[in-house]
């Protein structure tokens, strides 16, 4: 069974991948809306990593405000 660190690292790896895609897109000719999408996805996954690390339930949502609210309850 995975521990909290393993789960958090999994989310972070996925977030880093999204961030890398956003950087590549910005460094090219776009499309820049795709870079924005990948940035949103990265933030979502970093927030989910925080929740996983703190052994909080990780909801199936893309709502950054909701995820930030859940994280703020922890710290």
N, C-alpha and C positions, 0 to 999 in steps of 0.2 A: 504494500500500500504506500502511496506517495505521502510524504509529509508536507507540512505547510510551505516549507522552502522550495520543494520540488514543484508544487502547484504554482507558486508565485513566479519562480524562474520560467516556467512554461509560458505564463502570460507575458512576462517581460521579453522573452525571445520573440513572441509573435508581435509585440509592440515595436521592438527594434526593427523587425522586418518591414512593418508599415512605415516607420519613420525613414528607413533607408529608401523605400519606394517614393516617398514624398520628396526627399532630397534629390533623388535622380530626376524626378519629374520637374522640379523647380529649376534644376541646372540645365534642363533641356528646353525645348520649345513648348512645353506644356503637354497636355492640357492642364491648366492650373487648377481647375475644379477637381481634378483627380488628386492632385497634391493635397488639397484641402480635405478631401475624403479620407486620404491615408493619415493625415494628421489627426482627424477626429477619431479614427480607428485606433491609432496609437495611444491617444489619451484615454480612451475607453479601456484599453487593455492594461495600461499602467494602473488605472484606478482599480480594476478587477484584481490585479496582482497585489495591490495593497490590501484589499479585502481578504483575499486568499491567505496572505501571509499572517493576517491577524485572526485567521480562522472564523471569518464571518461568511455568511452565505453570499455566493456570487450570483446575482440575479441575471436572468436572460433579458437584458435590456440594452439599448443603445443610447439611452438618455443620460447625457453627461451630468446634467443637473441632479438627477436622482442618484447617480453613482457618487458624485461629490458629497451629497447630503449624507449618504450612508457612510462614506469615509470620514466625514467630519464628526460623526458619532463616536468613532474610534479614537481619533486624534485631531 
